Amino acid sequence: MPRNKKRTKQEASPGSLGDQPDKIHKMSDLSPSASTVTPSGTTTAAYANAPVGGPFMPPHLQYLHQLTPTHYPYMMTAPSTPQTGSPTPASPQSNNDVFSTIINKLNNIEKSQSVMQNKLLKLDEIEVNVNKISGKVSLVEAKVASLESKFLESEKRLLEIENSRNFDCDISVEMKTSIDDLACSVASLRRENHDLSENLLDLQARSMRENLLFFNFDEETSYELRKTENCVEKILDFCEQKLGLDNAKNTIRLDRAHRLGSFEHGKKRPIVTKFNFYGDKMKVKDAARERLRDTAFRVSDQFPKQIQDRRKKLIPYLVQAKRNGQRASLSHDALYIDGVRYTHDRPPPGPVPELPPRGRRVNGSQRGESAGSSHGQGRPRDA
């Protein structure tokens, strides 16, 4: 065919509906009419013959109950015996079941998308907040350093003026006032810096809320075997075999699991595991508390290093309170004894108690089990 020759309509659109009048006639027969004529000769609306019973059908879909199997065979029931007359339409109940199934599946898909979208939005909000707080902390530290340098410089100038004895009393008063103002500004900035640091620490702790640390799991000494270690599979097998959680591989979902820290011969690095659902984490933690009392395995929460240091200061008071029969629990970085709250900077009165040897039980639980582990903070490193 020549390159510049214009194609005809038949060549451009072969098999179009314009060249097939029989298909147009069939499609027109499938379209529902605006009204139908009853045997008595009266005209009724197309939706006047709506099926009785079953879910409501909109008027523009009610004509589907009048179609024969030749029109929409997948919406009709197959006849049990050969028919010689006109085909019998399927029951409205089967059509309603098909529509209900489709609608339910669409609703389930929409709910799943909504849940995933909400989680992604929350993660984005957390990331934005962390970035904002980090920027503010850096700015405040720079301001504090600048003000401290100015404060030291002012003190130096004051000492020089006093040593020379050539200053005026009024100027001295003004300089002291400015120094006091700077001291107040530094104290205010330090309080603000402390508040921002606490907020950042709280965000870090919340990001570890679904994490658990598993201890005393054997680790391969070969580099190649360590690189291929499947920690997720190892934790799920542990939940089924040691913790008695049936079908854990199908009921518990883990986002990720890996060793914490760098490898050292003779040591077993803990495995940090992030659960997809907080309820699964609590189920595993409760099972470990009941079933691992007489074993070498341990399970604990993961916390940032600052919170771990605070908890270590409160553990001796926790052990002593349980030994005395008091109600005591360690939540986050606060200790509660008989309903009274204590912190690392405001501990219970009295000297610091001595801890019993590691492994002794205090009221049915091992020392340090409620307090977690010192490996709470860390980044995964190469095996």
C-alpha positions in Angstrom: 0.0 0.0 0.0 1.4 3.5 -0.8 2.6 5.4 2.2 0.6 8.6 1.6 -2.7 6.9 0.5 -5.5 7.5 3.0 -7.1 4.3 4.3 -10.8 3.7 3.9 -13.2 3.3 6.9 -13.4 -0.4 6.3 -9.6 -0.7 6.3 -9.2 1.5 9.4 -11.9 -0.1 11.5 -12.6 -3.7 10.2 -15.5 -5.5 11.9 -17.1 -2.3 13.3 -20.7 -2.3 14.4 -21.6 -0.1 11.4 -20.8 -2.9 9.0 -22.6 -5.5 11.1 -26.3 -4.6 11.3 -27.2 -8.0 12.7 -25.2 -7.2 15.9 -26.8 -3.8 16.2 -30.2 -5.5 16.0 -29.3 -8.0 18.7 -28.0 -5.2 21.1 -31.1 -3.2 20.6 -33.2 -6.3 21.7 -31.1 -6.5 24.9 -31.9 -2.9 26.0 -34.8 -2.6 28.4 -37.7 -0.5 27.1 -39.0 2.4 29.0 -42.3 0.7 29.4 -44.0 -2.6 28.6 -47.5 -3.5 27.5 -49.4 -5.9 29.7 -51.8 -8.5 28.2 -54.7 -6.2 29.1 -53.3 -3.5 26.9 -52.2 -1.1 29.7 -48.8 0.3 29.8 -46.6 -0.2 32.9 -43.2 1.2 33.9 -40.1 -1.0 33.4 -39.5 -1.1 37.2 -43.2 -2.0 37.9 -42.3 -5.7 37.6 -39.7 -5.6 40.3 -39.2 -9.0 42.0 -40.9 -9.5 45.3 -38.5 -10.5 48.1 -34.8 -10.3 48.2 -32.6 -7.1 48.4 -33.8 -3.9 46.7 -32.8 -3.6 43.0 -32.6 -0.1 41.4 -34.9 0.5 38.5 -32.2 0.5 35.9 -31.1 -3.0 36.9 -34.6 -4.6 37.4 -34.8 -5.6 33.7 -32.0 -8.2 34.4 -34.6 -10.4 36.1 -36.4 -10.6 32.7 -33.4 -11.6 30.6 -33.1 -15.2 29.2 -30.1 -17.4 29.5 -29.2 -16.5 25.9 -28.7 -12.9 26.9 -26.6 -13.4 30.1 -26.0 -17.1 30.6 -23.6 -16.5 33.5 -26.5 -14.9 35.6 -29.0 -17.7 34.9 -29.2 -21.3 36.2 -28.6 -24.1 33.7 -31.8 -26.1 32.9 -31.8 -29.6 34.2 -33.5 -31.0 31.1 -33.5 -30.0 27.5 -36.1 -27.3 26.6 -37.9 -27.0 23.4 -39.9 -23.9 24.1 -38.8 -20.4 25.3 -35.9 -20.5 27.8 -36.8 -20.1 31.5 -35.1 -17.2 33.3 -33.1 -17.9 36.4 -34.5 -17.1 39.8 -34.0 -13.6 41.2 -32.4 -15.1 44.3 -29.4 -16.4 42.3 -28.9 -13.0 40.7 -29.1 -11.3 44.2 -26.5 -13.8 45.5 -24.1 -12.9 42.7 -24.6 -9.1 43.2 -24.2 -9.5 47.0 -21.0 -11.5 46.6 -19.5 -8.8 44.3 -20.6 -6.0 46.6 -19.1 -7.8 49.7 -15.8 -8.3 47.9 -15.7 -4.7 46.8 -16.4 -3.6 50.4 -13.7 -5.8 51.8 -11.1 -4.4 49.3 -12.2 -0.8 50.1 -11.8 -1.5 53.9 -8.3 -3.0 53.4 -7.2 -0.1 51.3 -8.6 2.3 54.0 -6.7 0.6 56.8 -3.4 0.6 54.8 -3.9 4.2 53.9 -4.4 5.2 57.6 -1.2 3.3 58.6 0.8 5.0 55.9 -0.6 8.4 57.0 0.4 7.8 60.6 3.9 6.7 59.6 4.3 9.9 57.5 3.1 12.0 60.5 5.6 10.4 62.8 8.4 10.9 60.3 7.5 14.6 59.9 7.3 15.1 63.7 10.7 13.5 64.2 12.3 15.6 61.6 10.8 18.8 63.0 11.9 17.9 66.6 15.4 17.0 65.4 15.7 20.4 63.6 14.4 22.3 66.7 16.9 20.4 69.0 19.8 21.3 66.7 18.7 24.9 66.7 18.3 25.1 70.4 21.7 23.5 71.0 23.3 26.1 68.7 21.5 28.9 70.6 22.6 27.5 74.0 26.2 27.2 72.9 26.1 30.8 71.6 24.5 32.1 74.8 27.0 30.2 77.0 29.9 31.7 75.1 28.4 35.1 75.5 27.9 34.4 79.2 31.5 33.4 79.7 32.7 36.4 77.8 30.7 38.7 80.0 32.1 37.2 83.2 35.6 37.6 81.9 35.0 41.2 81.1 33.5 41.8 84.6 36.6 40.3 86.3 38.9 42.5 84.2 36.9 45.6 85.2 37.0 44.7 88.8 40.7 44.0 88.8 41.5 47.3 87.2 39.3 49.2 89.6 38.6 51.7 86.8 35.0 51.1 86.3 31.9 53.0 87.1 29.3 51.7 89.6 26.4 52.3 87.2 28.0 50.3 84.4 28.7 47.5 86.8 25.1 47.3 87.8 24.0 47.2 84.2 26.4 44.4 83.3 25.2 42.3 86.3 21.7 42.8 85.1 22.5 41.7 81.6 24.3 38.6 83.0 21.2 37.7 85.1 19.1 38.0 82.0 21.4 35.8 80.0 21.4 33.3 82.8 17.6 33.2 82.8 17.6 32.8 79.0 20.0 29.9 79.3 17.9 28.3 81.9 14.8 28.7 79.8 16.5 27.3 76.7 17.8 24.3 78.8 14.2 23.6 80.0 13.0 23.8 76.4 15.8 21.5 75.2 14.9 19.0 78.0 11.3 19.0 76.9 12.2 18.4 73.3 14.6 15.7 74.2 11.9 13.9 76.2 9.5 14.2 73.3 12.0 12.7 71.0 12.7 9.9 73.4 9.0 9.2 73.7 8.7 8.9 69.9 11.6 6.5 69.9 10.0 4.4 72.6 6.7 4.4 70.7 8.4 3.2 67.5 9.7 0.2 69.5 6.3 -0.5 71.1 5.7 -3.6 68.9 9.3 -5.0 69.4 10.5 -7.9 71.5 14.0 -9.1 72.2 14.7 -12.8 72.3 17.9 -14.0 74.1 20.1 -17.1 74.2 19.4 -18.3 70.7 22.2 -20.2 69.1 24.1 -18.4 66.4 26.2 -19.8 63.6 29.9 -19.1 63.7 30.4 -19.2 59.9 29.9 -15.9 58.0 28.0 -17.5 55.2 25.6 -19.3 57.5 25.0 -16.1 59.5 24.1 -14.2 56.3 21.5 -16.8 55.4 20.0 -17.1 58.9 16.2 -16.8 58.8 15.4 -15.1 62.1 11.6 -14.8 61.3 11.3 -18.6 60.8 13.4 -19.2 63.9 11.1 -17.0 66.1 7.9 -18.6 64.8 9.2 -22.1 65.4 10.2 -21.0 68.9 6.6 -19.7 69.5 5.1 -23.0 68.5 7.6 -25.4 70.2 8.6 -23.6 73.4 5.7 -21.2 74.0 2.9 -23.6 73.0 1.3 -21.2 70.5 -0.4 -23.4 68.0 -0.3 -22.5 64.4 1.9 -19.5 65.1 3.2 -19.3 61.6 -0.3 -18.6 60.3 -1.7 -16.5 63.2 1.2 -14.3 64.1 2.6 -11.9 61.6 6.2 -10.5 61.9 7.3 -7.5 60.0 11.0 -8.3 60.4 13.5 -10.0 62.7 17.3 -9.8 62.9 20.3 -10.0 65.2 21.2 -7.0 67.2 24.8 -5.7 67.3 28.0 -7.0 65.8 29.1 -10.6 66.0 31.5 -11.8 68.7 32.8 -15.3 69.2 31.5 -16.9 72.3 28.5 -14.6 72.6 24.9 -14.9 71.4 23.5 -11.8 70.0 19.8 -11.1 70.8 17.2 -11.2 68.1 15.0 -8.1 67.8 11.5 -8.9 66.4 8.9 -6.4 65.2 5.3 -7.6 65.4 2.7 -6.4 62.9 0.0 -6.4 65.6 0.5 -5.3 69.2 -1.9 -8.0 70.5 0.4 -10.7 69.0 3.4 -9.2 70.9 1.5 -9.3 74.2 0.4 -12.9 73.6 4.0 -14.0 73.0 5.2 -12.0 76.0 2.6 -13.5 78.3 3.4 -17.0 77.1 7.1 -16.5 77.6 6.5 -15.2 81.2 4.7 -18.5 82.0 6.7 -21.1 80.1 10.3 -19.8 80.2 10.8 -19.6 83.9 13.0 -22.7 84.1 14.8 -22.2 80.8 17.8 -20.3 79.5 15.7 -18.3 77.0 14.5 -14.8 77.9 12.0 -12.4 76.2 11.8 -8.7 77.0 10.6 -5.4 75.6 12.9 -3.1 73.6 13.6 0.4 74.8 15.9 3.3 73.9 19.2 3.3 75.8 18.3 6.3 77.9 15.2 4.6 79.1 17.1 1.4 79.8 19.6 3.4 82.0 16.7 4.8 84.0 15.1 1.4 84.4 18.4 0.0 85.7 18.4 2.5 88.5 14.9 1.5 89.6 15.3 -2.3 89.4 16.8 -2.7 92.9 13.8 -0.9 94.4 11.5 -3.1 92.4 13.1 -6.3 93.7 13.1 -5.1 97.3 9.4 -4.1 97.1 8.4 -7.5 95.7 10.5 -9.1 98.4 8.6 -7.2 101.0 5.2 -8.3 99.6 4.3 -4.9 98.1 2.6 -4.3 94.8 5.3 -3.1 92.5 5.6 -2.8 88.7 8.0 -1.1 86.3 6.2 0.7 83.5 8.3 2.4 80.8 10.8 4.5 82.9 8.6 4.8 86.1 8.3 2.6 89.1 5.0 2.1 90.9 5.0 0.8 94.5 1.5 0.5 96.1 0.2 3.1 93.7 3.0 5.7 94.3 5.0 6.7 91.3 8.8 7.0 91.4 11.3 7.9 88.7 15.1 7.7 88.2 15.6 11.3 89.6 13.0 10.8 92.4 13.6 7.2 93.7 12.0 5.7 96.8 13.5 6.9 100.1 16.3 5.0 101.7 19.6 3.6 100.4 19.8 1.7 97.2 19.1 -2.0 97.8 21.5 -4.7 96.8 20.4 -7.0 94.0 20.3 -10.8 94.6 22.5 -13.0 92.5 21.3 -13.2 88.9 18.9 -16.1 88.3 17.2 -16.0 91.8 13.5 -15.7 91.7 11.6 -12.8 93.3 7.9 -13.7 93.9 7.9 -16.2 91.0 9.8 -14.2 88.4 13.4 -13.9 87.5 15.3 -10.7 88.4 15.3 -8.3 85.4 12.4 -10.0 83.6 10.1 -7.1 84.1 12.7 -4.6 83.4 13.7 -5.8 80.0 17.3 -6.0 78.8 20.3 -3.8 78.5 20.3 -4.5 74.7 17.2 -2.4 74.2 18.9 0.2 72.0 21.0 -0.6 69.0 21.2 -0.9 65.3 21.5 -4.1 63.3 25.0 -4.6 62.0 26.6 -6.8 59.4 26.9 -10.4 60.5 
